[in-house]
Amino acid sequence: MSTVRVIASANGLQATRLAYEQIINGADPLAAVVEGVTLVEDDPDDLTVGYGGLPNEQGVVELDAAVMHGPTHRSGGVAGLKNVRHAARLAKLVLEQTDHSLLVGEGANEFAKAQGFPEENLLTEKARKIWLYWKQTNSTRDDWIPPPPEQLDDEVKAFFKLVDDHGPAATHSYQRSEAIDRPTGTIHCSAINAAHNLSCVTTTSGLAFKIPGRVGDSALIGAGLYVDNKIGTCGSTGRGEENVRNCSSFGVVELMRGGLSPKDAGTEVMQRLVEHVTESHLLGKDGRPNFGLKFYVLNKSGEYAGVSLWGPTKFAVTDESGTRLEECSYLFDKN
């Protein structure tokens, strides 16, 4: 008996549940995963995507997203999208209603306007406060000065404490700092239906406080996501530049074509990627990468895995056994 299964990054737990329900009720897997991640794009408390996503260095939220449909091997994506929260839905329309694979910047916004997407300010008050404090503590060589700790908003304190706890390079102490970590954040979701058809989506607000116009891996097929309906699918979250220069998602799927399991394929590409990291600013004192990266892998048989550079950490799954978080395998222990 074929098993319907949906997997996602850990912030996509509810997305997997919704997508699974839609697939069971007859929806195409691509339509289902897009509607799943739209839940997260609508959530102002998720600082990684859509409405409430963290902005670029100028305080402007820029979104990237892409989709890929297994049965047709078609894709669609948008990058540098501003003032439109549902980037995943728009990427799906690029696939369905254009002869292109990627629209960027002003062109993406014009396409959204033509499709009737409403324009709105995506910068929430929470995200604005976090961006402002980053700007105030970004450098000792400009004129910004942070407020004293007792005047800081609780959400700002909570956010930068989280960076302290989980960011290998962070040394935040409520002072001006050169080393406040800039989180990456994304949601990836992929699915297989009872007919063994696969599809996936990745959507993001990208690297927090990025240079305006920066595009990571999420909108790029073969980097942030890839599907071959005869083999499987892979998507990723984390430092997008590493996926771009290693074609990570494509590489994982190709290794599964050669017979590797989802876990082994993801691990092999992660190890190759680590070997290619030579820049000193990307390496910790121990010589290991100082950034995070995860793969979410699903093959044609419904076998799946989460593979992380650092662990322990989790990813989301929904299937006939329910909705849950499962452990990723990983290369390095962050504890």
C-alpha positions in Angstrom: 0.0 0.0 0.0 1.4 3.4 -1.0 2.0 5.9 1.8 1.2 9.6 1.5 4.0 11.5 3.3 4.9 15.1 3.8 8.2 16.3 5.3 9.4 19.8 6.1 11.8 21.9 8.1 10.9 22.0 11.8 9.0 25.3 11.5 6.7 23.5 9.0 5.0 21.1 11.4 1.5 22.5 10.8 2.3 22.9 7.1 2.9 19.1 6.8 -0.4 18.4 8.5 -2.4 20.7 6.1 -0.6 19.4 3.0 -1.2 15.8 4.1 -4.9 16.4 4.6 -5.2 18.1 1.2 -3.3 15.2 -0.6 -5.5 12.6 1.1 -8.5 14.6 -0.2 -7.2 14.5 -3.8 -5.1 17.6 -4.1 -2.0 17.6 -6.3 1.1 17.4 -4.1 2.4 20.7 -5.4 -0.8 22.6 -4.6 -0.8 20.9 -1.2 2.7 21.9 -0.1 2.3 25.4 -1.3 -0.9 25.8 0.8 1.0 24.3 3.7 3.9 26.8 3.7 1.4 29.6 3.2 0.4 29.0 6.8 3.9 29.9 7.8 4.1 32.9 5.4 1.0 34.3 7.2 2.5 33.8 10.7 3.9 37.1 12.0 5.8 35.3 14.8 7.9 33.3 12.3 10.8 35.6 11.4 12.0 33.5 8.5 9.4 33.9 5.8 6.5 36.0 4.5 4.8 38.5 6.8 7.1 39.2 9.7 10.3 38.0 8.0 13.5 39.7 9.0 14.5 42.5 6.5 17.6 43.4 4.6 20.2 45.8 6.0 18.0 48.7 4.9 15.0 47.4 6.8 13.1 46.2 3.7 11.7 42.6 3.6 12.7 40.8 0.4 11.3 37.3 -0.2 12.5 34.4 -2.4 10.6 31.2 -3.2 10.5 28.4 -5.7 8.4 25.3 -6.5 9.0 22.2 -8.5 6.4 19.7 -9.8 7.6 16.2 -10.1 5.2 14.8 -12.8 5.9 17.6 -15.3 9.5 18.5 -14.1 8.5 22.1 -14.3 9.5 24.8 -11.9 8.8 28.4 -11.0 10.4 30.9 -8.7 10.5 34.5 -7.5 13.3 36.5 -5.9 13.7 39.9 -4.4 9.9 40.2 -4.0 8.8 43.1 -1.9 5.4 44.0 -0.3 3.8 40.7 -1.3 3.7 38.0 1.5 2.6 34.9 -0.5 5.8 34.2 -2.4 5.2 30.5 -2.7 1.8 31.0 -4.3 3.3 33.5 -6.7 6.2 31.0 -7.6 3.5 28.4 -8.4 1.9 30.9 -10.8 5.2 31.5 -12.5 5.3 27.8 -13.2 1.7 27.6 -14.3 1.1 30.8 -16.2 4.5 31.8 -17.7 7.0 30.3 -20.0 9.8 31.3 -17.5 11.3 29.7 -14.4 12.3 32.7 -12.4 11.1 36.3 -12.0 13.1 38.8 -9.9 12.7 42.2 -8.3 10.5 44.7 -10.1 9.4 42.0 -12.6 8.3 39.7 -9.8 6.3 42.5 -8.3 4.7 43.5 -11.6 3.7 39.9 -12.1 2.2 39.7 -8.6 0.2 42.9 -9.3 -1.1 41.5 -12.5 -2.2 38.4 -10.7 -4.1 40.4 -8.1 -1.8 39.9 -5.1 -2.3 42.7 -2.6 0.6 44.9 -1.6 1.3 45.5 2.1 4.2 46.4 4.4 5.7 43.1 5.5 7.9 44.5 8.2 6.1 43.8 11.5 6.9 45.8 14.6 8.7 42.8 16.1 10.9 42.4 13.1 11.6 46.2 12.9 12.8 46.3 16.6 15.1 43.3 16.0 16.5 44.9 12.8 17.0 48.3 14.6 18.9 46.7 17.4 21.1 44.8 14.9 21.8 48.1 13.2 22.6 49.8 16.5 25.1 47.2 17.4 26.4 46.4 14.0 29.6 48.3 14.1 31.9 50.4 16.4 32.7 52.6 13.4 29.4 54.4 12.8 27.1 56.7 14.7 24.4 54.3 15.9 24.2 53.7 19.6 22.1 51.0 21.2 19.8 51.7 24.2 20.8 50.5 27.6 19.7 46.9 28.3 16.8 47.9 30.7 15.2 49.8 27.8 15.3 47.0 25.4 12.0 45.4 24.3 11.6 41.8 25.7 11.2 40.4 22.2 14.5 41.9 21.2 16.2 40.4 24.3 14.7 37.1 23.6 15.7 37.1 20.0 19.4 37.9 20.6 19.6 35.5 23.5 18.5 32.8 21.0 21.4 33.8 18.8 23.8 33.5 21.7 22.6 30.0 22.5 22.6 28.6 18.9 24.9 30.8 16.8 28.5 29.5 16.8 29.9 33.0 16.1 27.8 35.1 18.5 29.2 37.0 21.4 26.3 39.3 22.2 26.3 41.0 25.6 24.0 44.0 25.1 27.0 46.0 23.9 28.1 47.3 20.5 29.5 44.2 18.7 31.1 43.0 15.5 29.8 39.5 16.1 26.0 39.4 16.5 25.0 36.4 14.4 22.7 36.9 11.5 20.2 34.0 11.4 19.1 32.4 8.2 15.6 31.2 8.0 13.5 29.3 5.5 10.7 26.7 5.2 11.0 23.8 2.9 8.2 21.3 2.4 8.0 18.2 0.1 5.4 15.5 -0.5 4.7 12.2 -2.1 1.2 11.0 -2.9 -0.3 7.5 -3.3 0.6 7.5 -7.0 4.3 8.1 -6.0 4.3 11.6 -7.5 6.6 14.1 -5.8 6.6 17.9 -5.5 8.3 20.5 -3.2 8.5 24.2 -2.3 11.0 26.4 -0.5 10.1 29.9 0.7 12.2 32.4 2.7 12.9 36.0 3.7 16.6 35.0 3.4 19.6 35.9 5.4 18.7 38.5 8.0 20.0 42.0 7.3 21.5 40.9 3.9 22.8 43.3 1.3 19.7 44.4 -0.7 19.2 42.3 -3.8 20.9 39.2 -2.3 19.4 36.0 -3.5 20.3 32.8 -1.8 19.4 29.2 -2.7 15.7 29.1 -2.1 14.7 30.4 -5.5 17.2 28.4 -7.4 16.4 25.0 -8.7 19.1 22.5 -8.0 20.4 24.5 -5.0 17.6 25.1 -2.5 15.3 22.4 -4.0 15.1 19.8 -6.7 12.8 17.0 -7.8 13.2 14.1 -10.2 9.9 12.2 -10.2 11.6 8.9 -11.0 14.0 9.3 -8.1 13.1 11.7 -5.3 13.3 15.2 -4.0 15.6 17.3 -1.8 15.3 20.7 -0.2 17.3 22.7 2.2 17.4 25.5 4.8 20.4 27.3 6.2 23.3 29.1 4.5 22.1 29.3 1.0 25.5 30.4 -0.6 26.9 26.9 0.2 24.0 25.2 -1.6 24.3 27.5 -4.6 28.0 26.8 -5.1 27.6 23.0 -4.5 24.3 22.4 -6.3 23.3 20.5 -3.2 19.7 19.5 -3.8 20.5 18.2 -7.3 23.5 16.4 -5.9 21.5 14.6 -3.3 18.9 13.4 -5.8 21.6 12.2 -8.2 23.2 10.2 -5.5 19.8 8.6 -4.8 19.7 7.8 -8.5 22.9 5.8 -7.9 21.2 3.8 -5.2 22.0 5.7 -2.0 19.3 6.0 0.7 18.0 9.5 1.5 20.1 9.6 4.7 23.3 8.5 3.0 22.8 10.7 0.0 22.3 13.8 2.2 25.3 12.9 4.3 27.6 12.4 1.4 26.7 15.9 -0.1 27.0 17.5 3.3 30.5 16.0 3.7 31.5 17.2 0.2 30.2 20.7 1.0 32.2 20.9 4.2 35.4 20.0 2.3 34.8 23.0 0.0 34.6 25.5 2.9 38.0 27.2 3.0 37.2 30.9 3.8 38.4 31.8 7.2 35.3 33.8 8.1 33.2 30.7 7.5 35.3 28.5 9.8 35.4 28.3 13.6 38.5 28.0 15.7 38.2 24.2 15.4 38.3 24.4 11.6 34.6 23.4 11.3 32.0 25.5 9.5 30.4 28.2 11.7 27.1 28.2 9.9 24.0 25.9 9.8 22.6 23.8 7.0 20.0 21.1 6.7 18.7 18.8 3.9 15.2 17.3 3.8 15.2 14.2 1.5 12.3 12.0 0.2 12.7 9.3 -2.4 10.2 7.6 -4.8 9.5 4.8 -2.4 8.5 7.2 0.4 11.8 6.8 2.4 12.9 10.0 4.0 15.5 11.7 6.1 16.6 15.0 7.6 20.3 15.6 7.4 21.9 18.5 9.3 25.4 19.9 9.5 25.0 20.5 13.2 22.8 18.6 15.7 20.9 17.4 17.5 18.0 19.0 15.6 14.6 18.0 14.2 12.5 18.1 11.1 8.7 17.7 10.6 6.8 14.7 9.2 3.2 13.9 8.6 2.0 10.5 7.3 -0.4 7.8 8.3 1.4 7.6 11.7 0.5 11.2 12.5 2.2 14.6 12.6 5.5 14.8 14.5 9.1 16.0 14.8 11.8 13.5 14.1 15.6 13.7 14.7 17.9 14.7 11.9 21.1 12.8 11.4 24.1 15.2 11.6 27.8 15.6 11.1 28.8 17.7 14.1 27.4 17.9 17.6 26.8 21.5 18.6 26.6 20.7 22.3 
